[in-house]
Amino acid sequence: MSNNLLASASSGAEREAKNAEIMKSYAWIQTADGSIQEVEREVVTLWPTIDPEMKKGLGSSQNSPIILHPRVAPTTLSLVIDYCRFHLAHKSFQEHETFVEKFLQMDARRLADLLNVAVYLRLGPLLNSTKKALGQKIGDKSKEEIWDMLHLYDDLPEVLLVSSILSYKIPG
């Protein structure tokens, strides 16, 4: 009977250790709308802006999430997470190029939102690819057509933001 008790206690301790390991492998991220997402730490560590927050202990639980910039919407964050997950899979150069080409086939407004988040998270490869894709979409358009494509409509702060993002380079 004591052997069963020891085995039961041992398996319980093993389960707790395994659960603790699983819990450590995720970070909790809060977006602009207040929603909280659980994201693999492996993905989050690719985001230079967020890594210092994790080192402070933020993101370790749903009660202390890492709060992202107010312009980061859940849908855009999901795109970034998908991009990073693919990047972590260590695919061939050709697979990567094909993925990025398909990934960036979206309207100009979504590309601008994605570009904004890439700047905030300091994701150089995503920033460069998104800038190129957005540049191709708006390259030969008039100012009014660009404003219409990006849904800016005389919103000067948005216009300035998009202009600064298109000219931004990741330091380092």
N, C-alpha and C positions, 0 to 999 in steps of 0.2 A: 504494500500500500504506500509506503514512504517512497518507493521508486517511482510509482505513478505520480505522486505529488511532486517529486523533483522534476520528472519529465514534463509535467504540466507547467510547472513554474518556469522551467528552462525554455519551453516553447513559447510561453507568454512573454518572457524577456526578449527572446529572439524576435517575436512579432513586434514588440514595442521598439526595438532597435531598428528593425526594418522600416517601420512606419516613420520613425524619426528621420531616417536617411531619406525616405521618399519626401517627407515634408521639407527637408533642407534643400531638395533639388528644385524647388519652385520659388518664385518671387511673386508677390502680390502687387499689381500695378493698378492705379486709379486714373481713369480718363476724365476728360472735361465734363462729361455729364454725370459724374459721380459713380459710374459703374466700375466695378473692380474685377480685374481678370487675373487668373493664375497663369503665369508664364514660366517656362523652363528657365532656370538660372543660366544654363548654357547659352540660351538666346539673349537674355538680358545682359550678360557680361560682354556682349558685342557692342553695347551701347555706351560709349565713353561718358556720356552725360549722366547715366544712371548708376554706373559702378561705384562712385563715391557715396551715393545714398545707401547702397547695399552695405558698404563698409561701415556706415554709421549705425547699421542694424535695421534700417527701414526695409520694408518689403518682406520681412520674415513671416508675417502673418496677415490675415485679412483685416485685423484691427490696426495694423500699422503699415498700410500700403505706401508705396512710392507714388507720390502725386505728380502726374505729368503736367506739362504746360497746358494752359486752358485751350489752346488751339488743337490739341490732339484728341480727335474723335475716335470712338471705339472702332468704327469701320476702317479708318486709316491705320490705327494701331494693328488691327488684324492683318492688314496687307503687309506691314513692316515685319510682323512676326512670321508670316508665311515666307517672306523674302529671306529672313535670317535663318529659318529652319532649312530652307533649300541650300543656302550658303554653307551651313554646317555639315551638310551631307557629303561634302568633298566630291562633287561631281566633276566630270571632265570639262575642259574649257568649252567645247562645243555644246554640251548639255547646259552649261551655265548660260551661254549666249542665247540659246534657244529659249530657255526659261525666262530670261530677262526680256527678250523680245515679246513673248506672249504676255508676260506679267504686266508690261507697261502699255498694253493695248487698252487704254481707257480714255475717257474724255479729258479735256484740258483742265477742267476744274479739279477733278480727282487727282490728276498729275500734280497740280499746284499744291493741293493739300498734302500729298505724299512728299513732295519736295520740301515743304515747310517742316514736316516731321523729321525728314532725313537731316535737315540742317540742325534742328533742335537736338536730335539724338547723336549728331556728328557721325553719321554713317556715310563715309566717303564714297564707296562704290555705288550705293543706292542713290546718293545725291547726284553723282556724275551721270549715271544712266538716266535718271529721271529728268535732269536738266536737258540732256540731249533730246529725249523724247518730247518734252514740252517745247523745246526750241524748234523742233521739226513741225510741231502742230501749229505754232504761232508765227513761225519765221517770216512768211510773206504776207501776213495779215495787217490790216490797218489798226490803229490804236482802238478805234471803236469796235472792230471785230474781235480784237483780243479781249477787251472789256466784256463783250457779250459772251465770248467763249468761257471766260473765267467767272462770269456772273458778278462783275465788280460794280457796274452802274454808279459811277461818280463816288465811289467809296475810296477816298484818297488814301486812308491808312492801308487798305488792302492793296491798292495799286503800288504804293511805296514798298509794301512787304514783298509782293511778287517781284518787283524790280530788284530789290536787294537780294532776294533769294537767288534769282537767276545769275547775279554777279558774284555770289558767295563762293568761297573756296574753303574747304576744310583745312585748318592749320596743321602743319606737321608733315 
